[in-house]
């Protein structure tokens, strides 16, 4: 198993990089965000990697961070996703955006990636929703907002998110703003307070 590569960037393709490690050129598939974070050819780079072995091939997929690799592993296990769609999602959304979108049930945000239709976006959100807060670095406020949106009775957090969505913000944007508001004002803050602080966060 190859979990990490450290070498010299040899050349780039549209969806991969060739990394020279001790004279051996490794073809590593990457998201566009990872490719953009790598240095110019001839410079040193480090990639976290996932080795995919099948009957017909052995492939390496590279990531700029452990968080990105963790999300790839989760996404790749969802039925109908696979490597191509996982990389499309990680090319479209940062790991923070993906965490927020799934935690807050934002199917529209997940559906922005190439190859992700409404049904697949719903499946991704449904299957990974309980795992998203764990990828937010232990963000208790995000977990609280995520739980509030699923609560049988309206909560201040859910009402604040709904109010911001009605003002034209996306569900992920609204949820992230209310999470920030809860970190500032506390989980028992009133709806009006969360809306006011959420708008302040969104205006930054």
N, C-alpha and C positions, 0 to 999 in steps of 0.2 A: 504494500500500500504506500503510495506517495502522497504525503499530506502537506508538503511544503517544498517550494523550489526557490533557490536563491541563485541568480545568475545575471547574465548580461542580455539586455533586449537586443535581439538580432534584427527582427523585422515584424511589421504588423500586417494583418489582413483585416477585412471588414468585421470579422467576428472572432478573431484569434490573435495570439502573439506567439512568435517563436522565441523561446528563452534558451540562451546558450548556457548550459551548466557543465563546466569542465570539458568543453568541446563537443558536447552532445546537444543537439537542438531539439527541445521539447515543444511540440505543437500543443498549445493550451487554449481551449475555447474560453471566452470571457464575455461578460455583459459589456455593453458600451460604456457604462459608468466605470467599470474596472479598467477598461482599455484607456479611457480618458485620464485616469489617475496614474497611469504608468509613465515613466520617463521616456525620453527620446532614445532611438536606437543607439547602441554603444554605451548606454549607462546601466548601472546596476539596479536590479529590481528584485522584490520578494513577492511571491504569490502563495496564498493558502490554496491548496488544491484538493480536488475530489477525483478519485480514479474510478471510472465507470468501466466495468468489464462485462462483455457479452460474448456470445458464441463466435461472433464475427469480428469483433474489434475490442481494442482497449483505448479509451479516451481519457484525456485529462481536462478538467474544467477548473479555471482559476478564479480567485476572488481576492479583492483588496483587503478584506477584513474577515475575522472569524464570524462576525454577525452575518455578513453576506453569505458565507458558506453554510451557516446554520439555517438561514431561511431557504437556501437552495435545497437542502436536505428535506426540510418540511414540505416544500412545494412539490418536489420531485416524487413524493409519496402519495400525492393526491391523484386519484384516478382521473385520467384524461389530461394531465399536465405534462409530465415528462421534461426532458432536458431543454428542448427548444423553447417551450412556453415558460419554463422557470427562468431562463436567461432573458426572455422577452420582458417578463415582469420586473426582473432586477435591472434591466436596461431602462425601463420606464419610470420606476419608483425607487427612491432611496430606501434603505432598510428602515429608517424612521418613518417614512411615508407609508411603507408597506405594513409596518407594525400598527400604525394608527388606523389605516384603512380596514384591516382585518379585525382589529380589536373593536372598532366602532361600526362594523357591518356595512362599510361603504362599498357596495358592489360596483357602483359607477366608477370609482377610482381604480379598483382592481381591473375593471373591464377596459381601461384605457390601453392596456398592453396588447400588442399584436397577437392574434390567435386566441384571445380570451373573450368568448361571447357571454351573454347574460347568464346562461345556465351554468357555465363553467365558473364564472365569477361567483355565483351563488354557492356552488359546491366548495370553492376555495375558502370563502368566508365562513361557511358553516363548519367545515372540517377543522379549520385552524383557529377559529375564534378564541377558544379556551387557551390556546398556546401563545397567542400574540402578546399578552401582558408580560409574560416571562421574558420576551425578547426586547422589552422596553427598558431593560436595566432595572427591573424592580420598581417601575413607576406606579406607585400606589394610586395616584390620582387617575391615571389612565385606566387602571383596573376598575376603579370605582365608577368612572363614567361608563365604561363598557358594561358593568353590572347594572347600572341605573337604566340603561337603554333596554335591558331585558327584563326589568322589574315589572311585575303585574300592575303595580300602581305608579302613577306619575311621581317623579322625584324632582327636586330642584335642578339637579344636573341634567336630567332628561328634558325638562321644560326649557332650560337654557339652551341646550343643543338645538331643540326644535325651533326656538325663537331665532337663533342665528341662521339656521337653514332657511327659514321663511324670509330672512333678509337677503338671501341669495348666496350664502356661503355653502360650500360643499360639506357633506357630513364629516369627512375627515378633518377639514379645516376647523369646523365648529367644535368637534369633539376635542381636538388638540387644544383649542383656545380655552374651552371650559376646563380641561385638565389643568392647564396652567393657572386658571383662575382659582381652582380648588386648592392648588398647592399654595397659593398666596393667601386665600381667605379661609381655608379649612373646608373639610367635607360637609360641615353643617351650614355652610353659607346659604343665604336665601337666593331664590331664582334671580331676582333683580340685581343682586350683587354679582352673581356669576355672569349675567349678561353684560353688565357694565365692564367688568374686568376682562371678559372675553373679547368684547369689542376693542378694548384698549390693546389687548394682545394682538388682535388681527390688524390693527392700525400700524403696528411697528414695521 
